[in-house]
Amino acid sequence: MHNRIKTAKTANGSQKERGSQPSKMAQTFFCIDTDTEQPLCFTTGTSARTVTKATPELLKLTANILDPIAGKPLILADNEHYTCELIDWVSSQSPFDILVPMKKKKLLKKQLLNISADSFKQRWAGYATTKIPYEMHKSFGGPYYEFIQRNGEKSDEYEYSSFLCTSDRNEMEDMALNFPDRWHIEQFFNNYQALGWKRTGTMNLNIQYGRMTMPLFAQAAIHMMRQRLGPPINTWDAEHIAKDFLKGIEGDIRTKDNTIIVTFYNASNLESLKAHYENLPAKLQAEGIAPNVPWLYDFKIDFRFK
């Protein structure tokens, strides 16, 4: 899970573009599935809305979508989410666990240096882990656990980092294997932010939700198309696809009986497009999917490529 500030910023969210005018900021909070690298849901708000206040709403949406029954899915978050209020809420009122990096303050650094070397379990050369119970200051929840990883072969070279988790889980798997998947969020934004998530032109939340929802439809369609067409298109970001695949394509739209037929001219990858998209209603029915589109007055939609 991650939040993204929608302003005139660079792709990595660093500094404003040179010469750009001051602008109001709105925040958008996404939840991404790390296995598929696809968005589950989002919420938005003004710049005054904090991560602590926005995350419960986002996780409620996520829970409604996933409907977790057995076990607790793990939320991977950055250290902006390390607040007592949020950790207590996730632990007591959500069906999730959360793993958050702990902020490297003086007290934490002192604590890490005082942990006995015998407490660590060597996982592989230069990497060891341990976990200990942890009480957050002013927390009314718990029990929580501090997962600690130690890098380095010699004691004078040791480097430590800590994560807070709401359950007693396998610390090595969560820190070394699961948490690096959090960076899929950056790949997601790099691939699709050109669809309209870079900027916002209004502080009206209803308009913001509308403008965010339409790019999500486009993102889902582009993702599925990339997967079907294969290399090299499946590695291109949205801007690359627009310039080198979609640009120059012409088409027309006609209706026949209860079907809308979209014909594209000058498209590349013709054979692959035909294989996946021509006679689409029949393909959907063969997969047990109703081909009628409710928001197109129950018309079916089909494609032709010439």
Phi, psi and omega per residue, in radians:
M1 nan 2.589 -3.020
H2 -2.809 2.715 3.014
N3 -2.031 2.627 -3.092
R4 -2.259 2.235 3.095
I5 -1.516 2.187 -3.074
K6 -1.648 1.622 3.042
T7 -2.428 -2.970 3.071
A8 -1.414 1.242 -3.096
K9 -2.001 2.865 3.089
T10 -1.300 3.004 -3.035
A11 -1.059 -0.533 -3.138
N12 -1.598 0.148 3.055
G13 1.248 0.541 -3.093
S14 -1.576 -1.789 -3.039
Q15 -1.767 2.824 3.097
K16 -1.173 2.689 3.066
E17 -1.136 2.438 -3.105
R18 -1.079 2.339 3.107
G19 1.466 -0.040 -3.132
S20 -1.310 2.679 -3.134
Q21 -1.448 2.626 3.053
P22 -1.012 2.496 -3.119
S23 -2.482 2.720 3.054
K24 -1.236 2.697 -3.107
M25 -2.018 2.471 2.975
A26 -2.195 2.655 -3.120
Q27 -1.965 2.487 3.053
T28 -2.176 2.326 -3.083
F29 -2.013 2.088 -3.107
F30 -1.889 2.640 2.899
C31 -2.085 2.144 -3.061
I32 -1.989 2.413 3.025
D33 -1.413 2.123 -3.029
T34 -1.288 -0.367 3.127
D35 -1.297 -0.796 -3.116
T36 -1.639 -0.264 -3.072
E37 1.086 0.475 -3.123
Q38 -2.006 2.659 -3.101
P39 -1.264 2.441 3.013
L40 -1.602 -0.766 -3.116
C41 -2.945 3.026 3.090
F42 -2.627 2.834 2.938
T43 -2.469 2.886 -3.059
T44 -2.443 3.059 -3.132
G45 3.105 3.132 3.128
T46 -1.353 3.032 -3.128
S47 -1.141 -0.311 -3.136
A48 -1.376 -0.225 -3.100
R49 -1.401 2.189 -3.073
T50 -1.565 2.845 3.056
V51 -1.025 -0.708 -3.118
T52 -1.068 -0.655 -3.122
K53 -1.422 -0.565 -3.064
A54 -1.435 -0.555 -3.017
T55 -1.098 -0.737 3.100
P56 -0.985 -0.742 3.104
E57 -1.073 -0.745 -3.130
L58 -1.115 -0.729 -3.123
L59 -1.269 -0.505 3.030
K60 -1.131 -0.749 3.069
L61 -1.062 -0.778 -3.134
T62 -1.072 -0.741 3.134
A63 -1.114 -0.671 3.105
N64 -1.127 -0.576 -3.133
I65 -1.342 -0.834 -3.053
L66 -1.432 -0.538 -3.101
D67 0.842 0.997 -3.080
P68 -1.155 2.298 -3.116
I69 -1.955 -1.035 -3.128
A70 -1.679 2.264 3.107
G71 1.311 3.034 3.140
K72 -2.064 1.984 3.029
P73 -1.028 2.583 -3.074
L74 -1.714 2.183 3.036
I75 -1.571 2.183 3.093
L76 -1.777 2.072 -3.028
A77 -2.281 2.841 3.071
D78 -1.601 3.124 -2.981
N79 -1.282 -0.097 2.970
E80 -1.082 -0.455 -3.097
H81 -1.510 0.029 -3.130
Y82 -1.460 1.389 3.042
T83 -2.318 2.539 -3.103
C84 -1.045 -0.759 -3.115
E85 -1.043 -0.775 -3.100
L86 -1.255 -0.775 -3.136
I87 -1.064 -0.752 3.105
D88 -1.084 -0.688 -3.134
W89 -1.147 -0.820 -3.139
V90 -1.038 -0.754 -3.092
S91 -1.165 -0.690 -2.988
S92 -1.733 -0.416 -2.984
Q93 -2.207 0.097 3.134
S94 -2.196 2.811 3.100
P95 -1.549 0.349 -3.045
F96 -2.032 2.785 2.790
D97 -1.742 2.770 3.092
I98 -2.331 2.457 3.086
L99 -2.111 2.117 -3.022
V100 -2.333 2.337 3.032
P101 -1.103 2.427 3.103
M102 -1.527 2.442 -3.102
K103 -1.218 2.343 -3.040
K104 -1.422 1.335 3.084
K105 -1.602 2.942 -3.060
K106 -1.012 -0.723 -3.110
L107 -1.105 -0.708 3.127
L108 -1.171 -0.754 3.133
K109 -1.049 -0.721 3.128
K110 -1.126 -0.725 3.133
Q111 -1.087 -0.752 -3.109
L112 -1.106 -0.687 -3.128
L113 -1.197 -0.391 -3.096
N114 -1.615 -0.034 3.115
I115 -1.327 2.318 -3.116
S116 -1.104 2.445 3.113
A117 -1.067 -0.518 -3.137
D118 -1.205 -0.289 -3.138
S119 -1.296 -0.341 -3.073
F120 -1.538 2.516 3.056
K121 -1.864 2.125 -3.130
Q122 -1.232 2.129 -3.127
R123 -1.652 -0.789 3.002
W124 -2.758 3.110 -3.041
A125 -0.984 2.132 3.081
G126 1.402 0.152 -3.117
Y127 -2.454 2.159 3.117
A128 -2.428 2.704 -3.113
T129 -2.399 2.785 2.965
T130 -2.704 2.975 3.051
K131 -2.531 2.569 -3.122
I132 -2.440 2.657 3.030
P133 -1.072 2.586 -3.080
Y134 -2.450 2.359 3.071
E135 -1.956 2.129 3.090
M136 -1.391 2.469 3.099
H137 -1.106 2.249 3.130
K138 1.242 0.259 3.124
S139 -1.431 2.525 3.041
F140 -1.916 0.111 -3.079
G141 -1.993 -2.799 3.128
G142 2.007 -3.118 0.105
P143 -1.336 2.577 3.080
Y144 -1.991 2.885 -3.079
Y145 -2.334 2.448 3.056
E146 -1.744 2.048 3.058
F147 -1.622 2.285 -3.059
I148 -2.200 2.306 3.033
Q149 -2.076 2.489 -3.113
R150 -2.151 2.179 3.110
N151 -1.905 2.466 3.121
G152 2.148 2.608 -3.125
E153 -1.596 -0.625 -3.063
K154 -1.918 2.638 -3.055
S155 -1.065 -0.558 -3.141
D156 -1.414 -0.021 3.131
E157 -1.981 0.003 -3.045
Y158 -1.093 2.403 2.991
E159 -2.208 2.353 -3.055
Y160 -2.026 2.617 2.926
S161 -2.546 2.587 -3.041
S162 -2.206 2.613 3.074
F163 -2.274 2.519 3.035
L164 -1.738 2.312 3.096
C165 -2.254 2.569 -3.092
T166 -1.492 -0.039 3.110
S167 -2.451 2.832 3.106
D168 -1.473 1.464 -3.077
R169 -1.847 3.124 3.057
N170 -1.278 1.852 -3.001
E171 -1.181 -0.611 -3.133
M172 -1.141 -0.806 3.136
E173 -1.078 -0.753 -3.075
D174 -1.227 -0.694 -3.107
M175 -1.379 -0.796 -3.008
A176 -1.531 -0.559 -3.046
L177 -1.855 -0.776 -3.047
N178 -1.456 -0.811 -3.010
F179 -1.086 -0.633 3.092
P180 -1.001 -0.402 3.105
D181 -1.170 -0.260 3.100
R182 -1.029 -0.460 -3.076
W183 -1.311 -0.076 3.002
H184 -1.032 -0.439 3.123
I185 -1.083 -0.647 3.124
E186 -1.183 -0.698 3.094
Q187 -1.103 -0.682 3.121
F188 -1.042 -0.841 -3.136
F189 -1.178 -0.681 3.116
N190 -1.078 -0.652 -3.104
N191 -1.317 -0.570 -2.919
Y192 -2.199 -0.014 -3.055
Q193 -1.153 -0.376 3.108
A194 -1.154 -0.232 3.106
L195 -1.238 -0.185 3.077
G196 2.360 0.143 -3.112
W197 -1.586 -0.064 -3.129
K198 -1.230 -0.646 -2.978
R199 -2.312 2.782 2.990
T200 -2.338 2.441 -3.089
G201 -1.871 0.127 -3.087
T202 -2.674 2.686 3.036
M203 -1.763 0.066 3.092
N204 -1.278 2.033 -3.018
L205 -1.146 -0.616 3.119
N206 -1.100 -0.738 3.101
I207 -1.173 -0.705 3.108
Q208 -1.008 -0.810 -3.134
Y209 -1.077 -0.713 3.099
G210 -1.099 -0.767 -3.117
R211 -1.230 -0.462 3.086
M212 -1.402 -0.592 -3.072
T213 -1.206 -0.752 -3.121
M214 -1.069 -0.784 3.043
P215 -1.059 -0.504 3.098
L216 -1.180 -0.649 3.029
F217 -1.051 -0.812 3.137
A218 -1.091 -0.724 -3.131
Q219 -1.068 -0.767 -3.137
A220 -1.098 -0.737 3.135
A221 -1.149 -0.749 3.137
I222 -1.127 -0.736 -3.138
H223 -1.044 -0.814 -3.129
M224 -1.154 -0.671 3.116
M225 -1.134 -0.753 3.120
R226 -1.019 -0.749 -3.120
Q227 -1.140 -0.659 -3.095
R228 -1.294 -0.647 -3.068
L229 -1.407 -0.358 3.064
G230 1.261 -2.926 -3.068
P231 -1.192 2.625 -0.039
P232 -1.506 -0.082 -3.014
I233 -1.107 -0.538 -3.097
N234 -1.212 -0.122 3.070
T235 -1.819 -0.061 -3.082
W236 -1.424 2.577 3.010
D237 -1.477 3.066 -3.041
A238 -1.061 -0.692 -3.126
E239 -1.152 -0.711 3.111
H240 -1.113 -0.760 3.114
I241 -1.076 -0.727 3.140
A242 -1.085 -0.744 -3.053
K243 -1.359 -0.707 -2.958
D244 -1.921 -0.019 3.103
F245 -2.212 -0.873 -3.061
L246 -1.483 -0.521 -3.091
K247 -1.125 2.306 3.119
G248 1.648 -0.177 3.097
I249 -1.334 2.293 3.065
E250 -1.961 2.889 -3.132
G251 -2.961 3.040 3.027
D252 -2.499 2.828 -3.099
I253 -2.185 2.277 3.108
R254 -2.387 2.840 3.054
T255 -2.063 2.478 3.056
K256 -2.407 2.010 -3.045
D257 0.992 -2.067 -3.110
N258 -1.867 0.471 -3.083
T259 -2.205 2.307 2.996
I260 -1.572 2.135 -3.111
I261 -1.892 2.071 3.119
V262 -1.818 2.106 3.137
T263 -1.895 2.222 3.112
F264 -1.885 2.427 3.092
Y265 -2.033 2.560 3.058
N266 1.232 0.349 3.117
A267 -1.370 2.531 3.015
S268 -1.503 3.057 -3.126
N269 0.949 0.740 -3.018
L270 -0.989 -0.862 -3.044
E271 -1.101 -0.695 3.131
S272 -1.181 -0.728 3.110
L273 -1.094 -0.759 3.124
K274 -1.080 -0.739 -3.098
A275 -1.082 -0.601 -3.046
H276 -1.657 -0.520 -2.939
Y277 -2.072 -0.374 3.084
E278 -1.275 2.529 -3.065
N279 1.002 0.726 -3.072
L280 -1.059 -0.733 3.131
P281 -0.988 -0.733 3.136
A282 -1.159 -0.674 3.120
K283 -1.109 -0.746 3.137
L284 -1.136 -0.755 3.138
Q285 -1.090 -0.630 3.118
A286 -1.132 -0.433 3.111
E287 -1.652 0.113 3.130
G288 1.373 0.385 -3.114
I289 -1.922 2.265 3.099
A290 -1.156 2.204 -3.071
P291 -1.427 -0.136 -3.116
N292 -1.318 2.418 -3.111
V293 -1.801 1.942 -3.030
P294 -0.997 -0.710 -3.082
W295 -1.440 0.071 2.995
L296 -2.011 0.669 3.095
Y297 0.999 0.599 3.112
D298 1.168 0.293 3.003
F299 -1.211 2.660 2.922
K300 -1.526 2.832 3.099
I301 -2.269 2.361 -3.122
D302 -2.369 2.843 -3.054
F303 -2.262 2.610 3.015
R304 -2.303 2.568 -3.124
F305 -2.296 2.197 -3.101
K306 -2.350 nan nan
